[in-house]
Amino acid sequence: MGIGIRLRKLWALKGGVVLCLVVSSLVALWSVQNISLSPFRLTPRSLELATASTHVVVDTPTSAVLDLRQNTLSFEALRNRAVLLGNVIAGATVRQGIAHQVGVPADTLRIQAPLTTEEAAPPPESGNERHTSDLVKSTDQYRLNIQANLSVPMLDIYSQAPDAKSAAVLANSAVDELRVYLRNLAAVQRTPPEDQIRLLQLGRAHGAVINKGVRWQLFVLAFVLTFAFTTASVLFFARVRSGWRQQALSERAASA
């Protein structure tokens, strides 16, 4: 019954309802589009979130993984080398190469280096500090999370980007640019090929969008919430206006 009364009141306030529809439509449009007035232009907001992953085995040229003559100490040394290579990916040289492959500025690329029991949190100068503003721009960021496996000499690389293609390129570029860096370093130091680290990528990364349909969901949600708020405001001001008039009439009658 209360809903029917409110709908009846809204029906009598057609102008206010039309205004609510216009405001709700603009807010819903603004939630999925960047609106520029000079010149007028609509640019889609980056709302989708895509991820990709790949895995890299840190091995020796003669493959310590396949050689049964390798002992536990050899695997432990390779695991430590994997942690070191994960930190190399987060370094400035490899970071710039990755950013160039993806086509974004290097300072917008966030790379989380492998964490260990000795260092369970990223250092303050790593550029991976958490901020409240990250919630707003989390879908418009390029991120790499490098994890070192504690049981085998392997790097697990996880990427995040606004689209599936960029996420795949981001993950694969981490491996490719690390190889380039190691190759250049070996050439400068004249390290023989039989003494160089071998990176074995277990398949190329393929990106996937994990929140498909988020654009329409956000559009509908913004419209419904805004329309509910604006119509409630219209009803509130209508009641205030009606009460004001009734009080004025009562005062006039009392004075007469």
LORODO-620674 format. One record per residue: residue number from 1; x, y, z of N, C-alpha, C, CB in turn. Coordinates in steps of 0.2 Angstrom, whole numbers, plus 5000, padded with zeros to 4 digits. Each point is the difference from the previous one (the first is absolute). Glycine has a CB too. Layout:
<rs>
nr, nxx, nyy, nzz, caxx, cayy, cazz, cxx, cyy, czz, cbxx, cbyy, cbzz
NUM, X, Y, Z, X, Y, Z, X, Y, Z, X, Y, Z
...
</rs>
This chain:
<rs>
nr, nxx, nyy, nzz, caxx, cayy, cazz, cxx, cyy, czz, cbxx, cbyy, cbzz
1, 5004, 4994, 5000, 4996, 5006, 5000, 5004, 5006, 5000, 4991, 4994, 5006
2, 5015, 5006, 4998, 5004, 5006, 5000, 5004, 5001, 4994, 5001, 4998, 5012
3, 5000, 4997, 4984, 5004, 5000, 4993, 4995, 5003, 4996, 5007, 4991, 5002
4, 4986, 5007, 4998, 4995, 5003, 4995, 4999, 5007, 5001, 4995, 4989, 5000
5, 5005, 5013, 5007, 4999, 5008, 5001, 5006, 5004, 4997, 4994, 4997, 5011
6, 5012, 5000, 4990, 5006, 5004, 4998, 5000, 5000, 4992, 5007, 4996, 5010
7, 4991, 4998, 4987, 5000, 5000, 4992, 4994, 5005, 4998, 5004, 4988, 5000
8, 4991, 5013, 5004, 4995, 5005, 4998, 5002, 5007, 5000, 4991, 4992, 5005
9, 5013, 5009, 5001, 5003, 5007, 5000, 5005, 5001, 4995, 4999, 4999, 5012
10, 5005, 4996, 4986, 5005, 5001, 4995, 4996, 5001, 4993, 5008, 4993, 5006
11, 4987, 5004, 4993, 4996, 5001, 4994, 4997, 5007, 4999, 4997, 4988, 5001
12, 5002, 5015, 5005, 4998, 5007, 5000, 5005, 5005, 4999, 4991, 4997, 5007
13, 5016, 5000, 4994, 5006, 5005, 4999, 5003, 4997, 4994, 5001, 5002, 5012
14, 4996, 4999, 4982, 5003, 4997, 4994, 5007, 5004, 4998, 4988, 4997, 4996
15, 5012, 5010, 5005, 5006, 5004, 4999, 5006, 4997, 5004, 4992, 5010, 4997
16, 5006, 4989, 5009, 5006, 4998, 5005, 5002, 4993, 4998, 4996, 5006, 5009
17, 5000, 4989, 4988, 5002, 4994, 4998, 5004, 5000, 4994, 4989, 4995, 5005
18, 5009, 5009, 4990, 5004, 5001, 4994, 5007, 5003, 5002, 4989, 5002, 4993
19, 5011, 5002, 5012, 5007, 5003, 5002, 5004, 4994, 5003, 4995, 5012, 5002
20, 5002, 4984, 5002, 5003, 4994, 5003, 5003, 4996, 4994, 4992, 5001, 5011
21, 5004, 4997, 4984, 5002, 4996, 4995, 5006, 5003, 4996, 4988, 4996, 4999
22, 5012, 5010, 5000, 5006, 5004, 4997, 5006, 4999, 5004, 4992, 5008, 4994
23, 5007, 4994, 5012, 5006, 5000, 5005, 5003, 4993, 5000, 4995, 5010, 5006
24, 5000, 4985, 4995, 5003, 4993, 5001, 5003, 4997, 4993, 4991, 4998, 5008
25, 5006, 5004, 4987, 5004, 4998, 4993, 5007, 5003, 5000, 4988, 4999, 4994
26, 5012, 5008, 5008, 5007, 5003, 4999, 5005, 4997, 5005, 4994, 5010, 4997
27, 5004, 4988, 5009, 5004, 4997, 5005, 5002, 4993, 4997, 4995, 5006, 5010
28, 5000, 4990, 4988, 5002, 4993, 4997, 5005, 5001, 4994, 4988, 4996, 5004
29, 5011, 5009, 4992, 5004, 5000, 4994, 5007, 5002, 5003, 4991, 5004, 4992
30, 5009, 5001, 5013, 5007, 5002, 5002, 5004, 4994, 5004, 4995, 5012, 5001
31, 5001, 4983, 5001, 5003, 4995, 5004, 5004, 4995, 4995, 4991, 5001, 5008
32, 5007, 4999, 4986, 5004, 4996, 4995, 5003, 5004, 4994, 4992, 4991, 5003
33, 5007, 5015, 4997, 5004, 5004, 4995, 5003, 5007, 5003, 4991, 4996, 4992
34, 5014, 5006, 5006, 5003, 5006, 5002, 4997, 5005, 4995, 5011, 4995, 5004
35, 4986, 5010, 4999, 4997, 5005, 4996, 5004, 5007, 5000, 4989, 4995, 5003
36, 5012, 5007, 4991, 5004, 5006, 4999, 4995, 5005, 4996, 5011, 4994, 4999
37, 4989, 5012, 5004, 4995, 5005, 4997, 5004, 5005, 4995, 4994, 4999, 5011
38, 5012, 5002, 4989, 5003, 5004, 4996, 5007, 4997, 4997, 4995, 5010, 5006
39, 5004, 4987, 4988, 4994, 4998, 4996, 4996, 4995, 5003, 5005, 5004, 4990
40, 4988, 4995, 5008, 4996, 4995, 5003, 5003, 4993, 4997, 4990, 5008, 5001
41, 5011, 4988, 5004, 5003, 4993, 4998, 4999, 4995, 5005, 5009, 5006, 4993
42, 4989, 4988, 5005, 4999, 4995, 5005, 5006, 4994, 4999, 4987, 5002, 5000
43, 5016, 4997, 5006, 5006, 4995, 4999, 4998, 4995, 5005, 5008, 5009, 4997
44, 4992, 4984, 5001, 4998, 4995, 5004, 5005, 4999, 5006, 4995, 4994, 4991
45, 5003, 5005, 5015, 5004, 4999, 5006, 5003, 4993, 5000, 4993, 5008, 5007
46, 5013, 4991, 4996, 5003, 4994, 5000, 4997, 4996, 5006, 5011, 5004, 4994
47, 4984, 4992, 5005, 4997, 4996, 5006, 5001, 4993, 5000, 4991, 5008, 4999
48, 5011, 4989, 4995, 5001, 4993, 5000, 5007, 4998, 5003, 4993, 4999, 4990
49, 5008, 4996, 5013, 5006, 4997, 5003, 5002, 4994, 4997, 4997, 5006, 5011
50, 5009, 4993, 4986, 5003, 4994, 4997, 5006, 4998, 5004, 4995, 5003, 4989
51, 5006, 4990, 5011, 5006, 4997, 5003, 5003, 4995, 4995, 4995, 5002, 5012
52, 5011, 4997, 4989, 5004, 4994, 4997, 5005, 4998, 5004, 4998, 5005, 4989
53, 5004, 4989, 5010, 5006, 4997, 5004, 5004, 4995, 4996, 4993, 5001, 5010
54, 5013, 4999, 4992, 5005, 4995, 4997, 5005, 4998, 5005, 4999, 5006, 4989
55, 5004, 4988, 5010, 5005, 4998, 5005, 5007, 4998, 4996, 4990, 4995, 5007
56, 5015, 5007, 4997, 5007, 4999, 4997, 5004, 4996, 5005, 4999, 5011, 4994
57, 5004, 4984, 5003, 5005, 4995, 5004, 5007, 5003, 4999, 4992, 4990, 4998
58, 5011, 5011, 5008, 5007, 5003, 4999, 5005, 4993, 5001, 4997, 5011, 5006
59, 5006, 4988, 4988, 5004, 4994, 4999, 5007, 5002, 4998, 4989, 4993, 4997
60, 5015, 5001, 5002, 5007, 5001, 4998, 5000, 4997, 4993, 5004, 4999, 5011
61, 5001, 5003, 4985, 5000, 4998, 4993, 5000, 4992, 4999, 5007, 5010, 4998
62, 4995, 4986, 5007, 5000, 4993, 4999, 4993, 4997, 5004, 5013, 5000, 4999
63, 4983, 5005, 5003, 4993, 4998, 5003, 5001, 4996, 5006, 4995, 5000, 4989
64, 5006, 5004, 5016, 5000, 4997, 5007, 4994, 4997, 5002, 5008, 5008, 5003
65, 4986, 4994, 4994, 4994, 4997, 5001, 5000, 4992, 4998, 4994, 5012, 4999
66, 5009, 4987, 4995, 5000, 4993, 4998, 5006, 4996, 5002, 4994, 5004, 4990
67, 5011, 4999, 5012, 5006, 4996, 5002, 4999, 4997, 5007, 5007, 5008, 4993
68, 4993, 4986, 5007, 4999, 4997, 5007, 5006, 5000, 5004, 4992, 4992, 4995
69, 5014, 5010, 5002, 5006, 5001, 5004, 5000, 5006, 5004, 5006, 4993, 4992
70, 4989, 5012, 5007, 5000, 5006, 5004, 4997, 4998, 5007, 4999, 5007, 4989
71, 5005, 4996, 5016, 4998, 4999, 5007, 4995, 5006, 5002, 5011, 4994, 5002
72, 4987, 5005, 5005, 4995, 5005, 5002, 5003, 5007, 5001, 4995, 4991, 5006
73, 5012, 5010, 4995, 5003, 5006, 5001, 5000, 5004, 4993, 5007, 4995, 5009
74, 4993, 5001, 4985, 5000, 5003, 4994, 4993, 5004, 4999, 5008, 4991, 4995
75, 4987, 5005, 5007, 4993, 5003, 4999, 4999, 5006, 5005, 4996, 4989, 4997
76, 5007, 5011, 5009, 4999, 5005, 5004, 5004, 5007, 4997, 4999, 4992, 5010
77, 5007, 5006, 4987, 5003, 5006, 4997, 4996, 5003, 4994, 5011, 4995, 5003
78, 4986, 5001, 4993, 4995, 5002, 4995, 4994, 5004, 5003, 5004, 4990, 4993
79, 4994, 5008, 5012, 4994, 5003, 5003, 5002, 5007, 5003, 4995, 4989, 5003
80, 5011, 5012, 4999, 5002, 5006, 5002, 5001, 5005, 4994, 5006, 4995, 5010
81, 4997, 5001, 4985, 5001, 5004, 4994, 4993, 5003, 4997, 5011, 4993, 4997
82, 4984, 5003, 5004, 4993, 5002, 4997, 4998, 5006, 5004, 4997, 4988, 4997
83, 5004, 5012, 5009, 4998, 5006, 5004, 5004, 5006, 4998, 4997, 4993, 5010
84, 5009, 5006, 4988, 5004, 5006, 4998, 4998, 5002, 4993, 5010, 4996, 5006
85, 4988, 5000, 4989, 4998, 5001, 4994, 4993, 5004, 5000, 5006, 4990, 4995
86, 4990, 5008, 5010, 4994, 5003, 5001, 5001, 5008, 5002, 4994, 4989, 5003
87, 5011, 5012, 5001, 5001, 5007, 5002, 5003, 5004, 4994, 5002, 4996, 5012
88, 5002, 5000, 4984, 5003, 5003, 4994, 4994, 5003, 4995, 5010, 4992, 5001
89, 4984, 5004, 4999, 4995, 5002, 4996, 4997, 5007, 5002, 4997, 4988, 4998
90, 5003, 5013, 5009, 4997, 5006, 5003, 5005, 5005, 4999, 4994, 4994, 5008
91, 5012, 5005, 4990, 5005, 5005, 4999, 4999, 5005, 4995, 5008, 4992, 5004
92, 4995, 5014, 4996, 4999, 5005, 4995, 5001, 4998, 4993, 5003, 5008, 5008
93, 5002, 4988, 4990, 5002, 4999, 4993, 4995, 4995, 4997, 5012, 5001, 5003
94, 4986, 4994, 5001, 4995, 4995, 4997, 4993, 5003, 5000, 5007, 4991, 5004
95, 4992, 5013, 5001, 4993, 5004, 5000, 4999, 5004, 4994, 5001, 5000, 5013
96, 5004, 5004, 4985, 4999, 5004, 4994, 4999, 4996, 4994, 5008, 5009, 5006
97, 4996, 4986, 4993, 4999, 4996, 4995, 4992, 4997, 4999, 5013, 4997, 5001
98, 4985, 5001, 5005, 4993, 4997, 5000, 4995, 5006, 4999, 5003, 4991, 5008
99, 4998, 5014, 4995, 4995, 5006, 4998, 5001, 5002, 4993, 5001, 5004, 5011
100, 5004, 4995, 4986, 5001, 5002, 4992, 4996, 4995, 4996, 5011, 5005, 5002
101, 4989, 4988, 5000, 4997, 4995, 4997, 4992, 5001, 5000, 5010, 4992, 5002
102, 4988, 5010, 5004, 4993, 5001, 5001, 4997, 5007, 4997, 5001, 4993, 5011
103, 5004, 5012, 4989, 4998, 5006, 4997, 4997, 5005, 5006, 4998, 4994, 4989
104, 5005, 5006, 5017, 4998, 5004, 5005, 5006, 5003, 5003, 4990, 4993, 5003
105, 5010, 5013, 5001, 5005, 5003, 5003, 5003, 4995, 5006, 4996, 5012, 4997
106, 5010, 4988, 5004, 5003, 4995, 5005, 4998, 5002, 5007, 5010, 4999, 4992
107, 4988, 5007, 5009, 4998, 5002, 5007, 4993, 4998, 5002, 5008, 5009, 4999
108, 4988, 4989, 4996, 4994, 4997, 5001, 4999, 4993, 5001, 4996, 5009, 4993
109, 5010, 4988, 5006, 5000, 4992, 5000, 5002, 4999, 5007, 5003, 4998, 4988
110, 4993, 4998, 5016, 5002, 4998, 5007, 5002, 4992, 5000, 4992, 5009, 5004
111, 5013, 4990, 4998, 5003, 4993, 5001, 5001, 4998, 5007, 5006, 5001, 4988
112, 4991, 4994, 5014, 5001, 4997, 5007, 5006, 4995, 4999, 4988, 5002, 5004
113, 5017, 4999, 4999, 5006, 4995, 5000, 4998, 4994, 5005, 5009, 5009, 4997
114, 4994, 4986, 5002, 4999, 4994, 5004, 5001, 5001, 5008, 5003, 4993, 4990
115, 4993, 5005, 5014, 5000, 5001, 5007, 5003, 4993, 5003, 4991, 5009, 5000
116, 5013, 4992, 5005, 5003, 4994, 5004, 4998, 5001, 5007, 5009, 4999, 4991
117, 4993, 4996, 5013, 4999, 5000, 5007, 5004, 5005, 5003, 4998, 4988, 5000
118, 5008, 5014, 4997, 5004, 5005, 5003, 4997, 5007, 4998, 5010, 4993, 4999
119, 4987, 5008, 4996, 4997, 5006, 4998, 4993, 4999, 4998, 5011, 5004, 4996
120, 4984, 4996, 5008, 4993, 4998, 4999, 4996, 5006, 4998, 5001, 4992, 5009
121, 5002, 5014, 4990, 4996, 5006, 4997, 5005, 5004, 4995, 4993, 5000, 5011
122, 5004, 5003, 4984, 5004, 5004, 4996, 5004, 5005, 5003, 4992, 4997, 4991
123, 5014, 5005, 5007, 5003, 5006, 5003, 4996, 5007, 4998, 5011, 4994, 5000
124, 4990, 5011, 5005, 4996, 5006, 4998, 5002, 5003, 4994, 4999, 5002, 5012
125, 5007, 4997, 4985, 5002, 5004, 4994, 4998, 4996, 4994, 5009, 5005, 5006
126, 4988, 4989, 4995, 4998, 4996, 4994, 4995, 5002, 4995, 5004, 4991, 5007
127, 4992, 5014, 4996, 4994, 5003, 4996, 4994, 4996, 5000, 5008, 5004, 4993
128, 4992, 4991, 5012, 4994, 4996, 5001, 4996, 5001, 5006, 5006, 4991, 4994
129, 4995, 5015, 5009, 4996, 5002, 5006, 4993, 5000, 4998, 5009, 5007, 5005
130, 4987, 4991, 5000, 4992, 5000, 4999, 4997, 5007, 5002, 5000, 4988, 5003
131, 4996, 5015, 4993, 4997, 5006, 5001, 4992, 4999, 4999, 5011, 5006, 4996
132, 4986, 4999, 5007, 4992, 4999, 5000, 4998, 5001, 4993, 4999, 5004, 5011
133, 5005, 5001, 4985, 4998, 5001, 4993, 5000, 4994, 4995, 5004, 5012, 5002
134, 5000, 4983, 5001, 5001, 4994, 4995, 4993, 4997, 4999, 5011, 4998, 5005
135, 4984, 5002, 5000, 4994, 4997, 4998, 4996, 5003, 4994, 4999, 4998, 5013
136, 5002, 5009, 4986, 4997, 5003, 4994, 5003, 4998, 4994, 4997, 5010, 5008
137, 5010, 4990, 4992, 5003, 4999, 4994, 5003, 4993, 4999, 5003, 5012, 5000
138, 4995, 4983, 5004, 5002, 4993, 4999, 4999, 4997, 4994, 4998, 4999, 5012
139, 4997, 5003, 4984, 4999, 4997, 4993, 5004, 5003, 4995, 4989, 4997, 5004
140, 5014, 5008, 4997, 5004, 5004, 4995, 5007, 5000, 5002, 4990, 5008, 4998
141, 5013, 4987, 5005, 5007, 4999, 5001, 5003, 4994, 4997, 4998, 5006, 5011
142, 5008, 4994, 4988, 5004, 4995, 4997, 5005, 4997, 5006, 4999, 5005, 4988
143, 4999, 4989, 5014, 5004, 4997, 5006, 5003, 4993, 4998, 4992, 5007, 5008
144, 5013, 4992, 4995, 5004, 4994, 5000, 5001, 4997, 5007, 5005, 5003, 4989
145, 4993, 4991, 5012, 5001, 4997, 5007, 5005, 4994, 4999, 4989, 5004, 5004
146, 5017, 4997, 4998, 5005, 4994, 4999, 5001, 4996, 5007, 5006, 5007, 4991
147, 4992, 4987, 5008, 5001, 4996, 5006, 5005, 4994, 4999, 4988, 5003, 5003
148, 5016, 4996, 5002, 5005, 4995, 4999, 4997, 4994, 5004, 5010, 5008, 4999
149, 4990, 4986, 4997, 4998, 4994, 5004, 5005, 4997, 5005, 4994, 4997, 4989
150, 5004, 5002, 5017, 5005, 4998, 5005, 5002, 4993, 5000, 4994, 5008, 5007
151, 5003, 4988, 4989, 5001, 4993, 4999, 5004, 4998, 4994, 4990, 4997, 5006
152, 5010, 5006, 4989, 5003, 4999, 4993, 5003, 5007, 4998, 4992, 4989, 4997
153, 5013, 5010, 4998, 5003, 5007, 4998, 4995, 5002, 4994, 5012, 4996, 5003
154, 4983, 5008, 4999, 4995, 5002, 4995, 4997, 5007, 5002, 4997, 4988, 4997
155, 5002, 5016, 4998, 4997, 5006, 5001, 4993, 5000, 4997, 5011, 5006, 4999
156, 4984, 4996, 5005, 4993, 5001, 4998, 4999, 5007, 4999, 4996, 4990, 5007
157, 5002, 5012, 4987, 4999, 5007, 4998, 4993, 5001, 4998, 5011, 5000, 4995
158, 4986, 5005, 5009, 4993, 5001, 4999, 4999, 5008, 4998, 4996, 4991, 5008
159, 5000, 5010, 4987, 4999, 5007, 4997, 4993, 5002, 5001, 5010, 4998, 4992
160, 4989, 5009, 5008, 4994, 5003, 5000, 5000, 5006, 4995, 4998, 4996, 5012
161, 4997, 5005, 4984, 5000, 5005, 4995, 4992, 5001, 4999, 5012, 4997, 4995
162, 4987, 5009, 5001, 4993, 5002, 4999, 4997, 4995, 4995, 5002, 5012, 5003
163, 5002, 4985, 4993, 4997, 4995, 4994, 5004, 4994, 5000, 4996, 5010, 4994
164, 5001, 4985, 5003, 5003, 4993, 5000, 5007, 5000, 4996, 4989, 4995, 5001
165, 5011, 5009, 4993, 5006, 5000, 4996, 5006, 5003, 5004, 4993, 5001, 4990
166, 5006, 5005, 5013, 5005, 5003, 5004, 5002, 4996, 5006, 4996, 5011, 4997
167, 5000, 4985, 5006, 5002, 4996, 5006, 5004, 4994, 4997, 4989, 5003, 5006
168, 5010, 4994, 4989, 5004, 4995, 4997, 5007, 5003, 4998, 4990, 4994, 4996
169, 5010, 5012, 5001, 5006, 5003, 4998, 5005, 5001, 5006, 4994, 5005, 4989
170, 5002, 4998, 5016, 5004, 5002, 5006, 5003, 4994, 5003, 4992, 5009, 5002
171, 5005, 4985, 4999, 5003, 4994, 5003, 5005, 4997, 4995, 4989, 4998, 5006
172, 5010, 5002, 4988, 5005, 4997, 4995, 5006, 5005, 5000, 4991, 4994, 4994
173, 5008, 5012, 5006, 5006, 5005, 5000, 5005, 4999, 5006, 4992, 5008, 4993
174, 5005, 4991, 5013, 5004, 4999, 5006, 5005, 4994, 4998, 4991, 5004, 5008
175, 5007, 4991, 4989, 5005, 4994, 4999, 5005, 5002, 4994, 4991, 4992, 5004
176, 5006, 5011, 4991, 5004, 5002, 4994, 5005, 5006, 5002, 4991, 4997, 4992
177, 5007, 5008, 5012, 5005, 5005, 5002, 5005, 4997, 5005, 4991, 5009, 4997
178, 5007, 4987, 5007, 5005, 4997, 5004, 5005, 4996, 4997, 4992, 4999, 5009
179, 5006, 4997, 4985, 5005, 4997, 4996, 5005, 5004, 4997, 4991, 4991, 4998
180, 5006, 5015, 4999, 5004, 5005, 4997, 5005, 5003, 5005, 4991, 5003, 4992
181, 5007, 4998, 5014, 5005, 5003, 5005, 5005, 4995, 5001, 4991, 5007, 5005
182, 5008, 4987, 4996, 5005, 4995, 5002, 5004, 4999, 4994, 4992, 4994, 5008
183, 5006, 5006, 4986, 5004, 4999, 4994, 5005, 5006, 4999, 4991, 4993, 4995
184, 5007, 5013, 5006, 5004, 5006, 5000, 5005, 5000, 5005, 4991, 5006, 4995
185, 5007, 4992, 5011, 5005, 4999, 5006, 5005, 4995, 4999, 4991, 5004, 5007
186, 5007, 4990, 4990, 5005, 4995, 4998, 5005, 5002, 4995, 4991, 4992, 5003
187, 5006, 5012, 4992, 5005, 5003, 4995, 5005, 5004, 5003, 4991, 4999, 4991
188, 5007, 5006, 5013, 5004, 5005, 5003, 5006, 4996, 5004, 4991, 5009, 5000
189, 5007, 4986, 5004, 5004, 4997, 5005, 5004, 4994, 4996, 4993, 5004, 5010
190, 5005, 4995, 4984, 5003, 4994, 4996, 4999, 4993, 5004, 5008, 5008, 4995
191, 4986, 4991, 5007, 4998, 4994, 5003, 4999, 4994, 4995, 4995, 5007, 5010
192, 5009, 4988, 4991, 4999, 4994, 4995, 4992, 4998, 5000, 5013, 4997, 5001
193, 4985, 5001, 4993, 4993, 4997, 5000, 4998, 4994, 5005, 5000, 5004, 4988
194, 5005, 4992, 5013, 4999, 4994, 5005, 5000, 5003, 5007, 5006, 4992, 4992
195, 4996, 5014, 5009, 4999, 5002, 5007, 4995, 5005, 5001, 5012, 4999, 5001
196, 4983, 5002, 4995, 4995, 5005, 5000, 4993, 4996, 5002, 5006, 5007, 4991
197, 4990, 4997, 5013, 4994, 4998, 5002, 4995, 4999, 4994, 5001, 5006, 5011
198, 4995, 4989, 4990, 4995, 4999, 4994, 4993, 5001, 5003, 5008, 4991, 4995
199, 4988, 5013, 5001, 4993, 5001, 5002, 4995, 4996, 4996, 5003, 5012, 5004
200, 4994, 4984, 4999, 4995, 4995, 4996, 4993, 5002, 5002, 5008, 4991, 5000
201, 4989, 5013, 4995, 4993, 5002, 5001, 4995, 4994, 4998, 5003, 5012, 4998
202, 4993, 4987, 5007, 4995, 4994, 4999, 4994, 5003, 4997, 5004, 4994, 5010
203, 4996, 5008, 4984, 4994, 5002, 4996, 5000, 5007, 5000, 4994, 4990, 5002
204, 5004, 5013, 4993, 4999, 5008, 4999, 4993, 5001, 5004, 5006, 5001, 4989
205, 4994, 5005, 5014, 4994, 5003, 5003, 4995, 5002, 4996, 5007, 5004, 5009
206, 4986, 4995, 4993, 4994, 5002, 4996, 4996, 5003, 5005, 5001, 4991, 4992
207, 4997, 5016, 5006, 4996, 5004, 5005, 4993, 4998, 4999, 5008, 5009, 4999
208, 4988, 4993, 5006, 4993, 4999, 5001, 4997, 5005, 5004, 5001, 4988, 4999
209, 4993, 5015, 4999, 4996, 5005, 5004, 4996, 4996, 5005, 4999, 5008, 4990
210, 5002, 4994, 5016, 4997, 4997, 5006, 4993, 5003, 5002, 5012, 4997, 5004
211, 4987, 5009, 4994, 4993, 5003, 5002, 4997, 5003, 4994, 5005, 5004, 5010
212, 4993, 4991, 4985, 4996, 5002, 4994, 4993, 5002, 5002, 5007, 4992, 4994
213, 4991, 5013, 5002, 4993, 5003, 5001, 5000, 5005, 5006, 4995, 4990, 4996
214, 5011, 5012, 5007, 5000, 5005, 5005, 4998, 5007, 4998, 5009, 4993, 5005
215, 4991, 5008, 4989, 4998, 5007, 4997, 4993, 5001, 5001, 5009, 5000, 4992
216, 4987, 4995, 5005, 4993, 5000, 5001, 4997, 5000, 5007, 4999, 4995, 4988
217, 5004, 5001, 5016, 4998, 4999, 5007, 5001, 5006, 5004, 5004, 4988, 4999
218, 5002, 5016, 5000, 5001, 5006, 5003, 4995, 5005, 4997, 5012, 4997, 5002
219, 4987, 5003, 4992, 4995, 5005, 4997, 4993, 4999, 5003, 5006, 5000, 4989
220, 4992, 4994, 5012, 4993, 4999, 5003, 5000, 5002, 5007, 4998, 4991, 4992
221, 5007, 5007, 5012, 5001, 5001, 5007, 5000, 5008, 5001, 5006, 4989, 5002
222, 4998, 5014, 4994, 5000, 5008, 5001, 4993, 5003, 4999, 5013, 5000, 4997
223, 4984, 4998, 4998, 4993, 5002, 4998, 4995, 4999, 5005, 5003, 4999, 4988
224, 4997, 4995, 5015, 4995, 4998, 5005, 5001, 5004, 5006, 4999, 4989, 4995
225, 5007, 5011, 5008, 5002, 5004, 5006, 4998, 5007, 4999, 5009, 4991, 5003
226, 4994, 5012, 4992, 4998, 5007, 4999, 4993, 5002, 4999, 5011, 5001, 4995
227, 4985, 4995, 5002, 4993, 5001, 4999, 4997, 4999, 5006, 5000, 4996, 4989
228, 5002, 4999, 5015, 4996, 4999, 5007, 5002, 5006, 5005, 5001, 4988, 4998
229, 5005, 5015, 5001, 5002, 5005, 5005, 4996, 5007, 4997, 5011, 4995, 5003
230, 4989, 5006, 4991, 4997, 5006, 4998, 4993, 5000, 5000, 5009, 5001, 4992
231, 4987, 4994, 5007, 4993, 4999, 5001, 4998, 5001, 5008, 4999, 4993, 4990
232, 5006, 5004, 5014, 4998, 5001, 5007, 5001, 5008, 5002, 5004, 4988, 5002
233, 5001, 5015, 4995, 5001, 5007, 5001, 4994, 5004, 4998, 5013, 4999, 4999
234, 4984, 4999, 4995, 4995, 5004, 4997, 4994, 4999, 5005, 5004, 4998, 4988
235, 4994, 4996, 5014, 4995, 4999, 5005, 5001, 5004, 5007, 4998, 4988, 4995
236, 5008, 5012, 5007, 5002, 5004, 5006, 4998, 5007, 4999, 5009, 4992, 5003
237, 4994, 5011, 4992, 4999, 5007, 4999, 4992, 5002, 4999, 5012, 5001, 4995
238, 4985, 4994, 5001, 4992, 5001, 4999, 4997, 5000, 5007, 5001, 4994, 4989
239, 5001, 5001, 5016, 4997, 5001, 5006, 5001, 5006, 5004, 5001, 4987, 5000
240, 5005, 5015, 4999, 5002, 5007, 5004, 4996, 5005, 4997, 5012, 4996, 5002
241, 4987, 5004, 4991, 4997, 5006, 4997, 4992, 5000, 5002, 5008, 4999, 4991
242, 4990, 4994, 5010, 4993, 5000, 5002, 4999, 5002, 5007, 4998, 4990, 4992
243, 5006, 5008, 5012, 5000, 5002, 5007, 5000, 5007, 5001, 5005, 4989, 5003
244, 5000, 5014, 4993, 5001, 5008, 5001, 4993, 5003, 4998, 5012, 4999, 4997
245, 4985, 4999, 4998, 4994, 5003, 4997, 4994, 4999, 5006, 5003, 4998, 4988
246, 4997, 4996, 5015, 4995, 4999, 5005, 5001, 5004, 5006, 4999, 4988, 4996
247, 5007, 5013, 5006, 5002, 5004, 5005, 4998, 5007, 4999, 5009, 4993, 5003
248, 4992, 5010, 4991, 4999, 5007, 4998, 4992, 5001, 5000, 5010, 5000, 4993
249, 4986, 4995, 5005, 4993, 5001, 5000, 4997, 5000, 5007, 5000, 4994, 4989
250, 5003, 5001, 5015, 4998, 5000, 5007, 5002, 5007, 5004, 5002, 4988, 5000
251, 5003, 5015, 4998, 5002, 5006, 5003, 4995, 5006, 4998, 5012, 4996, 5001
252, 4987, 5004, 4992, 4995, 5005, 4998, 4993, 4999, 5003, 5006, 5000, 4989
253, 4992, 4994, 5011, 4993, 4999, 5003, 5000, 5002, 5008, 4998, 4990, 4992
254, 5008, 5009, 5011, 5000, 5002, 5007, 5000, 5007, 5001, 5006, 4990, 5003
255, 4997, 5014, 4993, 5001, 5007, 5000, 4993, 5003, 4998, 5012, 5000, 4997
256, 4984, 4997, 4998, 4994, 5002, 4998, 4995, 5000, 5006, 5002, 4997, 4988
</rs>
